[in-house]
Amino acid sequence: MNRARRTMALAVVSLSTATALTACGGSGGASDTASRGGSAPVAGAQGLNPHPASDLRQGGTLKMAIEQWISQYNPNQVDGTQGDAASITELVEPQLFLLDAKGVPHTNPDFLASAEVVSTHPQVVRYRLNPKAKWSDGKPLGWRDFEAQWKALNGRDKRFAAADTSGYDQISDVARGADDHEVTVTFGTPYADWQKLFDPLLPASLNATPESFATSWAGTIPVTANAFRIGAYDRTAQTITAVPDPNWWGRKPKLDKIIFWALDGSSYVDAYLNKEIDSTSAASPEAYQRLKGDKGTDIRIGARWDQVTLSLNGRRGPLKDVRVRQAVMLGVDREALAEVAGKDLPFRPKVLGNHFFMPNQEGYQDNSGSFGKRDVARAKKLLDAAGWRDNGPGKPRTKDGRKLTLDYVQPSDSAGLATDQAKLTQQMLAELGIDAELRKVPSNDYFDKYIHRGNYDLSQFRQVDQVFRSQAYSGYRMPQGDNTFTNHGGVSSPEVDGLLLKASRTTDVKQQIALYNKADAEVWQLGHSLPLYQRPQISAVRKDLANYGATGLGSEQLVKAGRLK
């Protein structure tokens, strides 16, 4: 799937199932120049094969692959941040704002008549809801939904296992306005990214109690309010089917069905070529070579916030020691991994020097410092200082009778590029005396039982769609008890936490950027994680699909998608 996800926490997806589709203008075919290695697309690049509704036929099915069977559809709960789960929820729930190609939010008239800051001291936002907007249980959208979402996510009741409290924790009051369709939200401290909040808006019933928050959307979505609703869940076939909601008050969808199929990532390309799905990633060299010449296929290329990350779990084992985490960072040749990822692609992925900004974004600067390049000699000195004895070439280091072994976890469907990069990383770390044991786990369990639970030492995955800067906070903040939010490795510091919190309360863009870059320099020193490169957004899409594909930083609007006549 390819939509820009705007849920509170930064969504994660596995590397093996690359789920982004894009293209620069028009249908977005890759040019001969690009195929020889051109520049990465600039921020704002999209390729949706845009057409007016009159060009599309009524009816048809869109079939998409997803990484796993979804066990939690509440995108604000710690187990609900997997990318595909968040995307399906956004499809069927109210999106109060839609993002344009550059990631700028605009009110969605299907749900909002208006939303504006009516006071700055204190900051007060007034929302005016579309009176036609109703939940599938017949209740109108109203201020009570806002109130319940705020109370569940403001962090004051620790029983709510919230993935991210940022923004909500700065609200001092949510109140009824002139009537039930008007909501006033008052902030105790300014919050620059206020359009990120309540989006998607979820029904008060979900957020009513800690129990409903955790379990009422486990495996199903019982209440919806959008152009589509869920028509069927088929656990045997591993499919979720969305259909038009007959009670929808807005523009009628062109498609009759959208089918999401939980499919082994290594099978995506074959499934596409066999016409079992209608789009798939072409962002790995082997996929691109197989797909670029397929008849009836567009290769669509664009710009997405998409970071390939090597996650270091500082909550257990040898990686609790910052010196070992730093040694791992210094032992990995990121240029080599990016070169493998970009072989035979239209453009080479850029190695990242920043956790918070992409190279084609305003505010990007390389803060990696001495960790920017591989340095085996320095990495070995750090391991020596940490007490891990060097036992010679080809042998793992030891300390107190234990071998320096790290558990490198991958989903079972990892193949091709993901497997190649894991093996390369394993070889690089072996030069330091670190034994990285590659372990594949069931794909359906990869996030739920391993990444979200911290049951790994190393793992490579993607973080996507950090359109609002403050989305980063949950991934780098200080854990609170058992809740690590989306900071899967649990590595942070009071200084980083404070800088990111201050940035979220700063409305001056230049000051914001400076604070995020200062925090980023600290994050590098902590050995939180190792950003590898910005993943190319290259996808294969059926040529007859219009208004679909390369969203870049924009919102995917499947209500407009369809087949050409």
PANUDO-946343 format. One record per residue (C-alpha): x, y, z; residue number from 1. Coordinates in nm, 3 decimals, decimal comma. Example, Ala and Ser with C-alpha at 12.3 -4.5 7.8 and 13.67 -1.06 7.14 Angstrom:
PANUDO-946343
{node {1,230; -0,450; 0,780}; 1} {node {1,367; -0,106; 0,714}; 2} 
***
This chain:
PANUDO-946343
{node {0,000; 0,000; 0,000}; 1} {node {0,116; 0,352; -0,068}; 2} {node {-0,088; 0,606; 0,115}; 3} {node {0,072; 0,876; 0,324}; 4} {node {-0,011; 0,773; 0,676}; 5} {node {-0,083; 1,053; 0,918}; 6} {node {-0,154; 0,860; 1,234}; 7} {node {-0,004; 0,996; 1,554}; 8} {node {0,288; 0,757; 1,572}; 9} {node {0,539; 0,712; 1,295}; 10} {node {0,428; 0,401; 1,108}; 11} {node {0,671; 0,118; 1,042}; 12} {node {0,676; -0,139; 0,765}; 13} {node {0,918; -0,418; 0,695}; 14} {node {1,187; -0,379; 0,433}; 15} {node {1,095; -0,699; 0,252}; 16} {node {0,747; -0,583; 0,158}; 17} {node {0,810; -0,243; 0,008}; 18} {node {0,471; -0,079; -0,006}; 19} {node {0,517; 0,263; -0,169}; 20} {node {0,405; 0,363; -0,518}; 21} {node {0,493; 0,690; -0,692}; 22} {node {0,568; 0,887; -1,015}; 23} {node {0,665; 1,240; -1,114}; 24} {node {0,375; 1,398; -1,301}; 25} {node {0,142; 1,225; -1,543}; 26} {node {0,158; 0,848; -1,554}; 27} {node {0,518; 0,860; -1,441}; 28} {node {0,705; 0,625; -1,674}; 29} {node {1,077; 0,600; -1,598}; 30} {node {1,285; 0,779; -1,859}; 31} {node {1,598; 0,644; -2,026}; 32} {node {1,800; 0,910; -1,846}; 33} {node {1,657; 0,808; -1,511}; 34} {node {1,725; 0,443; -1,577}; 35} {node {2,093; 0,528; -1,612}; 36} {node {2,091; 0,677; -1,261}; 37} {node {1,927; 1,017; -1,229}; 38} {node {1,857; 1,238; -0,932}; 39} {node {1,605; 1,146; -0,666}; 40} {node {1,269; 1,319; -0,712}; 41} {node {1,222; 1,649; -0,532}; 42} {node {0,981; 1,688; -0,243}; 43} {node {0,631; 1,728; -0,383}; 44} {node {0,678; 1,485; -0,670}; 45} {node {0,370; 1,272; -0,736}; 46} {node {0,244; 1,044; -1,009}; 47} {node {-0,120; 0,950; -0,986}; 48} {node {-0,223; 0,933; -1,353}; 49} {node {-0,476; 1,210; -1,278}; 50} {node {-0,811; 1,208; -1,460}; 51} {node {-1,151; 1,369; -1,404}; 52} {node {-1,428; 1,144; -1,278}; 53} {node {-1,589; 1,151; -1,624}; 54} {node {-1,295; 0,952; -1,764}; 55} {node {-1,350; 0,665; -1,520}; 56} {node {-1,592; 0,378; -1,542}; 57} {node {-1,822; 0,295; -1,255}; 58} {node {-1,727; -0,030; -1,083}; 59} {node {-1,424; -0,252; -1,066}; 60} {node {-1,197; -0,394; -0,800}; 61} {node {-0,861; -0,274; -0,672}; 62} {node {-0,645; -0,548; -0,522}; 63} {node {-0,355; -0,463; -0,292}; 64} {node {-0,111; -0,669; -0,091}; 65} {node {-0,045; -0,598; 0,277}; 66} {node {0,231; -0,730; 0,501}; 67} {node {0,034; -0,927; 0,756}; 68} {node {-0,306; -1,013; 0,896}; 69} {node {-0,411; -0,718; 1,109}; 70} {node {-0,458; -0,786; 1,480}; 71} {node {-0,508; -0,426; 1,600}; 72} {node {-0,688; -0,153; 1,404}; 73} {node {-0,669; 0,120; 1,667}; 74} {node {-0,388; 0,334; 1,522}; 75} {node {-0,332; 0,514; 1,851}; 76} {node {-0,270; 0,198; 2,052}; 77} {node {0,089; 0,073; 2,087}; 78} {node {0,016; -0,240; 1,882}; 79} {node {-0,171; -0,051; 1,607}; 80} {node {0,115; 0,144; 1,449}; 81} {node {0,197; -0,109; 1,178}; 82} {node {0,164; 0,080; 0,851}; 83} {node {-0,100; -0,126; 0,671}; 84} {node {-0,325; -0,140; 0,976}; 85} {node {-0,314; 0,238; 1,009}; 86} {node {-0,384; 0,279; 0,639}; 87} {node {-0,692; 0,057; 0,639}; 88} {node {-0,826; 0,244; 0,940}; 89} {node {-0,774; 0,578; 0,766}; 90} {node {-0,962; 0,451; 0,461}; 91} {node {-1,282; 0,393; 0,658}; 92} {node {-1,259; 0,663; 0,928}; 93} {node {-1,290; 1,043; 0,912}; 94} {node {-0,987; 1,218; 0,766}; 95} {node {-1,035; 1,575; 0,882}; 96} {node {-0,747; 1,703; 0,672}; 97} {node {-0,604; 1,601; 0,336}; 98} {node {-0,239; 1,655; 0,252}; 99} {node {-0,136; 1,804; -0,081}; 100} {node {0,169; 1,693; -0,278}; 101} {node {0,404; 1,887; -0,050}; 102} {node {0,245; 1,755; 0,268}; 103} {node {0,049; 2,071; 0,347}; 104} {node {-0,282; 1,995; 0,525}; 105} {node {-0,616; 2,128; 0,398}; 106} {node {-0,959; 2,082; 0,557}; 107} {node {-1,160; 1,794; 0,413}; 108} {node {-1,511; 1,931; 0,337}; 109} {node {-1,665; 1,586; 0,376}; 110} {node {-1,602; 1,620; 0,749}; 111} {node {-1,513; 1,982; 0,824}; 112} {node {-1,685; 2,303; 0,729}; 113} {node {-1,389; 2,484; 0,885}; 114} {node {-1,099; 2,448; 1,129}; 115} {node {-0,902; 2,749; 1,239}; 116} {node {-0,694; 2,898; 1,516}; 117} {node {-0,921; 3,161; 1,671}; 118} {node {-0,681; 3,262; 1,951}; 119} {node {-0,307; 3,241; 2,003}; 120} {node {-0,284; 3,333; 2,376}; 121} {node {-0,388; 3,070; 2,466}; 122} {node {-0,397; 2,877; 2,142}; 123} {node {-0,758; 2,786; 2,067}; 124} {node {-0,871; 2,588; 1,763}; 125} {node {-1,235; 2,587; 1,658}; 126} {node {-1,365; 2,301; 1,443}; 127} {node {-1,697; 2,322; 1,262}; 128} {node {-1,811; 1,971; 1,161}; 129} {node {-2,012; 1,886; 0,850}; 130} {node {-2,361; 1,820; 0,996}; 131} {node {-2,415; 1,541; 0,740}; 132} {node {-2,125; 1,338; 0,883}; 133} {node {-2,245; 1,032; 1,076}; 134} {node {-2,090; 0,719; 1,219}; 135} {node {-2,207; 0,384; 1,085}; 136} {node {-2,402; 0,331; 1,409}; 137} {node {-2,613; 0,634; 1,318}; 138} {node {-2,464; 0,878; 1,566}; 139} {node {-2,348; 1,215; 1,427}; 140} {node {-1,983; 1,310; 1,456}; 141} {node {-1,960; 1,551; 1,747}; 142} {node {-1,760; 1,715; 2,018}; 143} {node {-1,785; 1,410; 2,244}; 144} {node {-1,570; 1,215; 1,996}; 145} {node {-1,300; 1,482; 2,025}; 146} {node {-1,323; 1,483; 2,402}; 147} {node {-1,291; 1,105; 2,433}; 148} {node {-0,994; 1,092; 2,195}; 149} {node {-0,817; 1,366; 2,391}; 150} {node {-0,872; 1,194; 2,724}; 151} {node {-0,747; 0,859; 2,593}; 152} {node {-0,433; 1,008; 2,440}; 153} {node {-0,325; 1,288; 2,673}; 154} {node {-0,112; 1,054; 2,886}; 155} {node {-0,279; 1,133; 3,216}; 156} {node {-0,442; 0,791; 3,251}; 157} {node {-0,154; 0,545; 3,212}; 158} {node {-0,398; 0,257; 3,165}; 159} {node {-0,446; 0,373; 2,806}; 160} {node {-0,154; 0,215; 2,620}; 161} {node {-0,114; 0,510; 2,384}; 162} {node {0,148; 0,494; 2,111}; 163} {node {0,194; 0,870; 2,120}; 164} {node {0,060; 1,139; 2,351}; 165} {node {0,231; 1,438; 2,186}; 166} {node {-0,001; 1,726; 2,113}; 167} {node {-0,286; 1,577; 2,310}; 168} {node {-0,084; 1,621; 2,628}; 169} {node {-0,068; 1,995; 2,556}; 170} {node {-0,447; 2,035; 2,536}; 171} {node {-0,606; 2,182; 2,847}; 172} {node {-0,971; 2,156; 2,742}; 173} {node {-1,207; 2,020; 2,477}; 174} {node {-1,555; 2,171; 2,486}; 175} {node {-1,882; 2,195; 2,298}; 176} {node {-1,911; 2,506; 2,084}; 177} {node {-2,226; 2,676; 1,963}; 178} {node {-2,387; 2,333; 1,910}; 179} {node {-2,292; 1,964; 1,896}; 180} {node {-2,124; 2,014; 1,558}; 181} {node {-1,882; 2,278; 1,685}; 182} {node {-1,577; 2,193; 1,895}; 183} {node {-1,330; 2,422; 2,067}; 184} {node {-0,990; 2,283; 2,164}; 185} {node {-0,777; 2,490; 2,401}; 186} {node {-0,403; 2,430; 2,437}; 187} {node {-0,213; 2,493; 2,759}; 188} {node {0,102; 2,543; 2,552}; 189} {node {0,123; 2,620; 2,178}; 190} {node {0,126; 2,324; 1,941}; 191} {node {0,244; 2,386; 1,586}; 192} {node {0,117; 2,060; 1,434}; 193} {node {-0,241; 2,087; 1,560}; 194} {node {-0,380; 1,957; 1,226}; 195} {node {-0,221; 1,622; 1,307}; 196} {node {-0,453; 1,571; 1,603}; 197} {node {-0,795; 1,400; 1,584}; 198} {node {-0,699; 1,273; 1,239}; 199} {node {-0,831; 1,020; 1,187}; 200} {node {-1,112; 1,103; 1,422}; 201} {node {-1,233; 0,790; 1,597}; 202} {node {-1,568; 0,728; 1,771}; 203} {node {-1,607; 0,796; 2,142}; 204} {node {-1,696; 0,431; 2,197}; 205} {node {-1,341; 0,322; 2,107}; 206} {node {-1,181; 0,566; 2,349}; 207} {node {-1,436; 0,528; 2,630}; 208} {node {-1,229; 0,303; 2,859}; 209} {node {-0,879; 0,151; 2,868}; 210} {node {-1,043; -0,185; 2,788}; 211} {node {-1,230; -0,061; 2,482}; 212} {node {-0,917; 0,123; 2,367}; 213} {node {-0,715; -0,201; 2,380}; 214} {node {-0,964; -0,464; 2,266}; 215} {node {-1,271; -0,327; 2,087}; 216} {node {-1,080; -0,283; 1,760}; 217} {node {-0,862; -0,592; 1,791}; 218} {node {-0,909; -0,774; 1,462}; 219} {node {-1,210; -0,573; 1,339}; 220} {node {-1,331; -0,216; 1,292}; 221} {node {-1,684; -0,205; 1,436}; 222} {node {-1,769; 0,161; 1,362}; 223} {node {-1,679; 0,356; 1,047}; 224} {node {-1,755; 0,690; 0,882}; 225} {node {-1,617; 0,736; 0,532}; 226} {node {-1,685; 0,655; 0,168}; 227} {node {-1,581; 0,293; 0,232}; 228} {node {-1,660; 0,048; 0,508}; 229} {node {-1,529; -0,302; 0,576}; 230} {node {-1,749; -0,557; 0,400}; 231} {node {-1,571; -0,878; 0,498}; 232} {node {-1,280; -1,022; 0,696}; 233} {node {-1,168; -1,362; 0,568}; 234} {node {-0,900; -1,502; 0,797}; 235} {node {-0,873; -1,820; 0,590}; 236} {node {-0,810; -1,635; 0,264}; 237} {node {-0,617; -1,363; 0,454}; 238} {node {-0,823; -1,087; 0,290}; 239} {node {-1,000; -0,776; 0,413}; 240} {node {-1,254; -0,630; 0,171}; 241} {node {-1,367; -0,268; 0,173}; 242} {node {-1,687; -0,170; -0,011}; 243} {node {-1,869; 0,162; -0,064}; 244} {node {-2,084; 0,268; 0,230}; 245} {node {-2,441; 0,318; 0,103}; 246} {node {-2,495; 0,583; 0,371}; 247} {node {-2,201; 0,794; 0,255}; 248} {node {-2,295; 1,160; 0,216}; 249} {node {-2,004; 1,265; -0,007}; 250} {node {-1,875; 1,188; -0,354}; 251} {node {-1,958; 0,835; -0,459}; 252} {node {-1,656; 0,605; -0,509}; 253} {node {-1,591; 0,465; -0,855}; 254} {node {-1,460; 0,131; -0,729}; 255} {node {-1,692; -0,148; -0,613}; 256} {node {-1,433; -0,321; -0,397}; 257} {node {-1,087; -0,277; -0,250}; 258} {node {-0,931; -0,604; -0,144}; 259} {node {-0,633; -0,614; 0,092}; 260} {node {-0,451; -0,947; 0,080}; 261} {node {-0,205; -1,044; 0,352}; 262} {node {0,063; -1,196; 0,137}; 263} {node {0,417; -1,321; 0,184}; 264} {node {0,636; -1,027; 0,078}; 265} {node {0,859; -1,245; -0,136}; 266} {node {0,552; -1,326; -0,351}; 267} {node {0,448; -0,970; -0,435}; 268} {node {0,614; -0,947; -0,775}; 269} {node {0,483; -1,287; -0,887}; 270} {node {0,136; -1,197; -0,764}; 271} {node {0,148; -0,874; -0,963}; 272} {node {0,273; -1,039; -1,281}; 273} {node {0,000; -1,303; -1,241}; 274} {node {-0,255; -1,018; -1,213}; 275} {node {-0,353; -1,120; -0,860}; 276} {node {-0,279; -0,769; -0,730}; 277} {node {-0,285; -0,434; -0,910}; 278} {node {0,024; -0,263; -0,775}; 279} {node {0,350; -0,356; -0,610}; 280} {node {0,682; -0,207; -0,517}; 281} {node {0,955; -0,196; -0,777}; 282} {node {1,202; -0,038; -0,535}; 283} {node {1,440; -0,333; -0,512}; 284} {node {1,677; -0,407; -0,800}; 285} {node {1,537; -0,754; -0,869}; 286} {node {1,176; -0,632; -0,862}; 287} {node {1,250; -0,334; -1,086}; 288} {node {1,421; -0,549; -1,348}; 289} {node {1,127; -0,791; -1,358}; 290} {node {0,857; -0,525; -1,365}; 291} {node {0,987; -0,238; -1,576}; 292} {node {0,911; -0,400; -1,911}; 293} {node {0,579; -0,561; -1,821}; 294} {node {0,306; -0,482; -2,073}; 295} {node {0,024; -0,277; -1,928}; 296} {node {0,239; -0,152; -1,637}; 297} {node {0,340; 0,199; -1,539}; 298} {node {0,655; 0,248; -1,337}; 299} {node {0,563; 0,542; -1,116}; 300} {node {0,827; 0,733; -0,925}; 301} {node {0,796; 1,000; -0,659}; 302} {node {0,912; 1,141; -0,326}; 303} {node {0,803; 0,989; 0,003}; 304} {node {0,929; 1,028; 0,358}; 305} {node {1,071; 0,677; 0,378}; 306} {node {1,368; 0,593; 0,598}; 307} {node {1,534; 0,250; 0,599}; 308} {node {1,660; 0,204; 0,953}; 309} {node {1,877; -0,042; 1,141}; 310} {node {1,713; -0,052; 1,483}; 311} {node {1,934; -0,116; 1,788}; 312} {node {1,754; -0,247; 2,095}; 313} {node {1,912; -0,084; 2,397}; 314} {node {1,672; -0,251; 2,639}; 315} {node {1,857; -0,581; 2,666}; 316} {node {2,187; -0,764; 2,628}; 317} {node {2,514; -0,615; 2,503}; 318} {node {2,336; -0,322; 2,336}; 319} {node {2,245; -0,177; 2,675}; 320} {node {2,600; -0,039; 2,664}; 321} {node {2,617; 0,276; 2,450}; 322} {node {2,974; 0,184; 2,347}; 323} {node {2,851; -0,139; 2,189}; 324} {node {2,572; 0,046; 2,008}; 325} {node {2,822; 0,300; 1,879}; 326} {node {3,053; 0,019; 1,767}; 327} {node {2,772; -0,139; 1,566}; 328} {node {2,701; 0,195; 1,400}; 329} {node {3,068; 0,240; 1,311}; 330} {node {3,093; -0,117; 1,186}; 331} {node {2,818; -0,087; 0,924}; 332} {node {2,910; 0,046; 0,581}; 333} {node {2,596; 0,237; 0,489}; 334} {node {2,729; 0,339; 0,148}; 335} {node {2,766; -0,029; 0,059}; 336} {node {2,410; -0,106; 0,169}; 337} {node {2,274; 0,189; -0,031}; 338} {node {2,472; 0,077; -0,335}; 339} {node {2,319; -0,270; -0,315}; 340} {node {1,973; -0,116; -0,274}; 341} {node {2,018; 0,113; -0,574}; 342} {node {2,169; -0,127; -0,822}; 343} {node {1,989; -0,097; -1,159}; 344} {node {1,728; 0,145; -1,020}; 345} {node {1,636; 0,477; -1,185}; 346} {node {1,817; 0,668; -0,910}; 347} {node {2,055; 0,582; -0,630}; 348} {node {1,925; 0,599; -0,272}; 349} {node {2,085; 0,870; -0,059}; 350} {node {2,261; 0,774; 0,262}; 351} {node {2,101; 0,961; 0,551}; 352} {node {2,275; 1,186; 0,799}; 353} {node {1,959; 1,276; 0,987}; 354} {node {1,684; 1,088; 1,174}; 355} {node {1,418; 1,356; 1,130}; 356} {node {1,457; 1,503; 0,779}; 357} {node {1,498; 1,355; 0,433}; 358} {node {1,774; 1,493; 0,205}; 359} {node {1,516; 1,657; -0,022}; 360} {node {1,341; 1,835; 0,269}; 361} {node {1,386; 2,183; 0,407}; 362} {node {1,585; 2,158; 0,729}; 363} {node {1,799; 1,861; 0,633}; 364} {node {2,160; 1,866; 0,751}; 365} {node {2,404; 1,586; 0,812}; 366} {node {2,446; 1,546; 1,188}; 367} {node {2,611; 1,204; 1,179}; 368} {node {2,953; 1,353; 1,259}; 369} {node {3,208; 1,085; 1,341}; 370} {node {2,943; 0,814; 1,292}; 371} {node {2,886; 0,901; 0,927}; 372} {node {3,151; 0,671; 0,786}; 373} {node {3,256; 0,316; 0,866}; 374} {node {3,550; 0,308; 1,107}; 375} {node {3,649; -0,046; 1,203}; 376} {node {3,950; 0,057; 1,412}; 377} {node {3,745; 0,294; 1,629}; 378} {node {3,464; 0,039; 1,661}; 379} {node {3,711; -0,217; 1,792}; 380} {node {3,848; 0,029; 2,048}; 381} {node {3,496; 0,094; 2,176}; 382} {node {3,439; -0,280; 2,218}; 383} {node {3,771; -0,313; 2,397}; 384} {node {3,671; -0,034; 2,634}; 385} {node {3,337; -0,206; 2,697}; 386} {node {3,526; -0,517; 2,814}; 387} {node {3,466; -0,741; 2,514}; 388} {node {3,790; -0,930; 2,451}; 389} {node {3,914; -0,969; 2,095}; 390} {node {3,973; -1,340; 2,023}; 391} {node {4,119; -1,294; 1,677}; 392} {node {3,985; -1,295; 1,321}; 393} {node {3,672; -1,500; 1,262}; 394} {node {3,597; -1,547; 1,632}; 395} {node {3,336; -1,359; 1,836}; 396} {node {3,451; -1,145; 2,124}; 397} {node {3,386; -1,266; 2,479}; 398} {node {3,317; -1,114; 2,820}; 399} {node {3,266; -1,300; 3,146}; 400} {node {3,243; -1,626; 2,951}; 401} {node {2,974; -1,493; 2,712}; 402} {node {3,009; -1,448; 2,338}; 403} {node {2,924; -1,113; 2,182}; 404} {node {2,616; -1,235; 1,998}; 405} {node {2,330; -1,020; 1,869}; 406} {node {1,992; -1,149; 1,758}; 407} {node {1,917; -1,003; 1,411}; 408} {node {1,543; -1,060; 1,359}; 409} {node {1,375; -1,065; 1,017}; 410} {node {1,024; -1,152; 0,897}; 411} {node {1,007; -1,496; 0,737}; 412} {node {0,916; -1,350; 0,399}; 413} {node {1,247; -1,161; 0,379}; 414} {node {1,412; -1,236; 0,048}; 415} {node {1,622; -1,069; -0,217}; 416} {node {1,740; -0,725; -0,108}; 417} {node {1,639; -0,761; 0,259}; 418} {node {1,824; -1,089; 0,293}; 419} {node {2,127; -0,964; 0,101}; 420} {node {2,156; -0,658; 0,324}; 421} {node {2,116; -0,863; 0,642}; 422} {node {2,397; -1,094; 0,532}; 423} {node {2,619; -0,798; 0,440}; 424} {node {2,558; -0,643; 0,781}; 425} {node {2,636; -0,977; 0,944}; 426} {node {2,969; -0,993; 0,757}; 427} {node {3,058; -0,634; 0,845}; 428} {node {2,994; -0,689; 1,216}; 429} {node {3,187; -1,015; 1,212}; 430} {node {3,500; -0,811; 1,130}; 431} {node {3,459; -0,646; 1,471}; 432} {node {3,410; -0,974; 1,654}; 433} {node {3,031; -0,936; 1,676}; 434} {node {2,831; -1,247; 1,592}; 435} {node {2,502; -1,128; 1,439}; 436} {node {2,278; -1,434; 1,424}; 437} {node {2,012; -1,400; 1,154}; 438} {node {1,675; -1,530; 1,271}; 439} {node {1,356; -1,534; 1,069}; 440} {node {1,025; -1,517; 1,255}; 441} {node {0,667; -1,556; 1,125}; 442} {node {0,577; -1,247; 0,923}; 443} {node {0,244; -1,206; 1,101}; 444} {node {0,432; -1,195; 1,433}; 445} {node {0,726; -0,976; 1,329}; 446} {node {0,587; -0,646; 1,456}; 447} {node {0,335; -0,766; 1,714}; 448} {node {0,558; -1,012; 1,900}; 449} {node {0,910; -0,895; 1,823}; 450} {node {0,953; -0,528; 1,726}; 451} {node {0,675; -0,388; 1,945}; 452} {node {0,782; -0,611; 2,237}; 453} {node {1,156; -0,547; 2,209}; 454} {node {1,229; -0,915; 2,138}; 455} {node {1,530; -0,851; 1,916}; 456} {node {1,874; -0,694; 1,923}; 457} {node {1,900; -0,578; 1,561}; 458} {node {1,638; -0,546; 1,289}; 459} {node {1,602; -0,350; 0,970}; 460} {node {1,269; -0,191; 0,882}; 461} {node {1,125; 0,123; 0,728}; 462} {node {0,980; 0,427; 0,902}; 463} {node {0,742; 0,612; 0,674}; 464} {node {0,537; 0,929; 0,627}; 465} {node {0,674; 1,157; 0,895}; 466} {node {0,493; 1,448; 0,732}; 467} {node {0,442; 1,638; 1,058}; 468} {node {0,772; 1,687; 1,239}; 469} {node {0,627; 1,619; 1,583}; 470} {node {0,541; 1,265; 1,474}; 471} {node {0,903; 1,182; 1,553}; 472} {node {0,862; 1,238; 1,926}; 473} {node {0,711; 0,900; 2,011}; 474} {node {1,000; 0,718; 1,845}; 475} {node {1,271; 0,895; 2,044}; 476} {node {1,112; 0,990; 2,377}; 477} {node {1,190; 0,847; 2,720}; 478} {node {0,991; 0,528; 2,790}; 479} {node {0,745; 0,537; 3,080}; 480} {node {0,744; 0,204; 3,261}; 481} {node {0,648; -0,068; 3,016}; 482} {node {0,527; 0,182; 2,755}; 483} {node {0,806; 0,263; 2,512}; 484} {node {0,556; 0,434; 2,277}; 485} {node {0,716; 0,372; 1,935}; 486} {node {1,072; 0,394; 2,067}; 487} {node {1,117; 0,023; 2,005}; 488} {node {1,480; 0,011; 2,120}; 489} {node {1,406; 0,216; 2,430}; 490} {node {1,709; 0,446; 2,381}; 491} {node {1,664; 0,812; 2,476}; 492} {node {1,778; 1,078; 2,723}; 493} {node {1,615; 1,361; 2,917}; 494} {node {1,792; 1,608; 2,686}; 495} {node {1,657; 1,451; 2,366}; 496} {node {1,312; 1,420; 2,518}; 497} {node {1,319; 1,785; 2,623}; 498} {node {1,445; 1,914; 2,288}; 499} {node {1,176; 1,728; 2,093}; 500} {node {0,905; 1,842; 2,331}; 501} {node {1,025; 2,202; 2,302}; 502} {node {1,030; 2,173; 1,922}; 503} {node {0,668; 2,056; 1,918}; 504} {node {0,571; 2,367; 2,116}; 505} {node {0,759; 2,606; 1,887}; 506} {node {0,559; 2,765; 1,608}; 507} {node {0,855; 2,940; 1,442}; 508} {node {0,970; 2,705; 1,164}; 509} {node {1,337; 2,808; 1,175}; 510} {node {1,351; 2,756; 1,551}; 511} {node {1,178; 2,420; 1,510}; 512} {node {1,432; 2,305; 1,254}; 513} {node {1,721; 2,412; 1,476}; 514} {node {1,579; 2,221; 1,773}; 515} {node {1,522; 1,903; 1,572}; 516} {node {1,876; 1,916; 1,437}; 517} {node {2,018; 1,971; 1,785}; 518} {node {1,818; 1,670; 1,907}; 519} {node {1,936; 1,468; 1,609}; 520} {node {2,303; 1,527; 1,693}; 521} {node {2,232; 1,389; 2,043}; 522} {node {2,044; 1,090; 1,901}; 523} {node {2,350; 0,996; 1,694}; 524} {node {2,568; 1,001; 2,005}; 525} {node {2,320; 0,782; 2,197}; 526} {node {2,330; 0,508; 1,934}; 527} {node {1,950; 0,507; 1,917}; 528} {node {1,937; 0,363; 1,565}; 529} {node {2,126; 0,384; 1,240}; 530} {node {1,946; 0,559; 0,952}; 531} {node {2,065; 0,390; 0,635}; 532} {node {1,913; 0,562; 0,332}; 533} {node {1,601; 0,722; 0,191}; 534} {node {1,417; 0,441; 0,020}; 535} {node {1,322; 0,504; -0,342}; 536} {node {0,950; 0,533; -0,412}; 537} {node {0,922; 0,325; -0,726}; 538} {node {0,619; 0,112; -0,805}; 539} {node {0,451; -0,089; -1,072}; 540} {node {0,087; 0,004; -1,127}; 541} {node {-0,170; -0,106; -1,386}; 542} {node {-0,182; 0,155; -1,663}; 543} {node {-0,561; 0,177; -1,655}; 544} {node {-0,566; 0,281; -1,288}; 545} {node {-0,621; 0,655; -1,252}; 546} {node {-0,587; 0,889; -0,955}; 547} {node {-0,383; 0,625; -0,779}; 548} {node {-0,024; 0,533; -0,720}; 549} {node {0,242; 0,787; -0,640}; 550} {node {0,113; 0,997; -0,353}; 551} {node {0,451; 1,124; -0,234}; 552} {node {0,379; 1,335; 0,073}; 553} {node {0,011; 1,364; -0,018}; 554} {node {-0,296; 1,180; 0,107}; 555} {node {-0,420; 0,884; -0,089}; 556} {node {-0,782; 0,943; -0,187}; 557} {node {-0,921; 0,610; -0,300}; 558} {node {-1,267; 0,763; -0,337}; 559} {node {-1,126; 0,922; -0,655}; 560} {node {-0,944; 0,610; -0,781}; 561} {node {-1,080; 0,400; -1,063}; 562} {node {-1,034; 0,234; -1,401}; 563} {node {-1,024; 0,432; -1,721}; 564} {node {-1,312; 0,381; -1,964}; 565} 
***
